Amino acid sequence: MKILEQRIKKDGRVLGKDVLKVDSFLNHQVDPELMQAMGEEFATIFSDEKIDKIVTVESSGIAPAVFAGLALHVPVVFARKNKSLTLPENVWTADVYSFTKQTTNHIMIDHRFLSAAENILIIDDFLANGQAVEGLLKIANDANVNVVGVGVVIEKTFQKGRQILDERGVRVESLARIKGFENDEVIFL
């Protein structure tokens, strides 16, 4: 998706050899027009699938997931990272390690929001090591729902996430694929 690649080149910041910071438009400050374009692109890419719900992990996956849900006319469910007093005991859970935060989150989805045999599309902001998607796949398996695919905003192809999902036979569609970083510049595939 050229508009996304241009925005990454313009506003993304490379930190070290593994991290791309896109907080000015994706995961701290959100550009709603870009999110809308990405949501429409995901809807086009997955138009051949029957999708009942979109599932993501809070918080950075919510904006692209909501716009994809809007374009596909389906609800969006996000896995919560923190248990609140209002969250019931009947939840599906998984542990997800965050490379950028260097922490493990215990994500959860209320049983009421996923029904057996539903078709879900997973949307995430980044695919690097695949931990967030692996956690959502575990929850999907536990909930007995069908994962029709994974939509990723930015994929770092030099990390193992895609390989893990390919080995599991999961369809992955990425809007921007990064081959690596060179002299603080993003190199696209």
DAZI-V481104 format. One record per residue. N is the residue number from 1. RES is the residue in three letters. OMEGA is omega as a letter, one per 20 degrees, with the letter a starting at -180 (* if undefined). Layout:
BEGIN
N & RES & OMEGA
N & RES & OMEGA
END
This chain:
BEGIN
1 & MET & a
2 & LYS & a
3 & ILE & r
4 & LEU & r
5 & GLU & r
6 & GLN & a
7 & ARG & r
8 & ILE & r
9 & LYS & a
10 & LYS & a
11 & ASP & r
12 & GLY & r
13 & ARG & r
14 & VAL & r
15 & LEU & a
16 & GLY & a
17 & LYS & a
18 & ASP & a
19 & VAL & r
20 & LEU & a
21 & LYS & a
22 & VAL & a
23 & ASP & a
24 & SER & r
25 & PHE & a
26 & LEU & a
27 & ASN & r
28 & HIS & r
29 & GLN & a
30 & VAL & r
31 & ASP & a
32 & PRO & r
33 & GLU & r
34 & LEU & r
35 & MET & r
36 & GLN & r
37 & ALA & r
38 & MET & r
39 & GLY & r
40 & GLU & r
41 & GLU & r
42 & PHE & r
43 & ALA & r
44 & THR & a
45 & ILE & a
46 & PHE & a
47 & SER & r
48 & ASP & a
49 & GLU & r
50 & LYS & a
51 & ILE & r
52 & ASP & a
53 & LYS & r
54 & ILE & a
55 & VAL & r
56 & THR & r
57 & VAL & r
58 & GLU & j
59 & SER & a
60 & SER & r
61 & GLY & a
62 & ILE & a
63 & ALA & r
64 & PRO & r
65 & ALA & a
66 & VAL & r
67 & PHE & r
68 & ALA & r
69 & GLY & r
70 & LEU & a
71 & ALA & a
72 & LEU & r
73 & HIS & r
74 & VAL & r
75 & PRO & r
76 & VAL & r
77 & VAL & r
78 & PHE & r
79 & ALA & a
80 & ARG & r
81 & LYS & a
82 & ASN & r
83 & LYS & r
84 & SER & r
85 & LEU & a
86 & THR & r
87 & LEU & a
88 & PRO & r
89 & GLU & a
90 & ASN & a
91 & VAL & r
92 & TRP & a
93 & THR & r
94 & ALA & r
95 & ASP & a
96 & VAL & r
97 & TYR & r
98 & SER & r
99 & PHE & a
100 & THR & r
101 & LYS & r
102 & GLN & r
103 & THR & r
104 & THR & r
105 & ASN & r
106 & HIS & a
107 & ILE & a
108 & MET & r
109 & ILE & r
110 & ASP & r
111 & HIS & a
112 & ARG & a
113 & PHE & r
114 & LEU & a
115 & SER & a
116 & ALA & r
117 & ALA & r
118 & GLU & r
119 & ASN & a
120 & ILE & r
121 & LEU & r
122 & ILE & r
123 & ILE & r
124 & ASP & a
125 & ASP & a
126 & PHE & r
127 & LEU & r
128 & ALA & r
129 & ASN & r
130 & GLY & a
131 & GLN & a
132 & ALA & a
133 & VAL & r
134 & GLU & r
135 & GLY & r
136 & LEU & r
137 & LEU & r
138 & LYS & r
139 & ILE & r
140 & ALA & r
141 & ASN & r
142 & ASP & a
143 & ALA & a
144 & ASN & r
145 & VAL & a
146 & ASN & r
147 & VAL & a
148 & VAL & r
149 & GLY & r
150 & VAL & r
151 & GLY & a
152 & VAL & r
153 & VAL & a
154 & ILE & r
155 & GLU & r
156 & LYS & a
157 & THR & a
158 & PHE & r
159 & GLN & a
160 & LYS & a
161 & GLY & a
162 & ARG & a
163 & GLN & r
164 & ILE & a
165 & LEU & r
166 & ASP & r
167 & GLU & r
168 & ARG & r
169 & GLY & a
170 & VAL & r
171 & ARG & r
172 & VAL & r
173 & GLU & a
174 & SER & a
175 & LEU & r
176 & ALA & a
177 & ARG & a
178 & ILE & r
179 & LYS & a
180 & GLY & r
181 & PHE & r
182 & GLU & a
183 & ASN & r
184 & ASP & r
185 & GLU & r
186 & VAL & r
187 & ILE & a
188 & PHE & r
189 & LEU & *
END
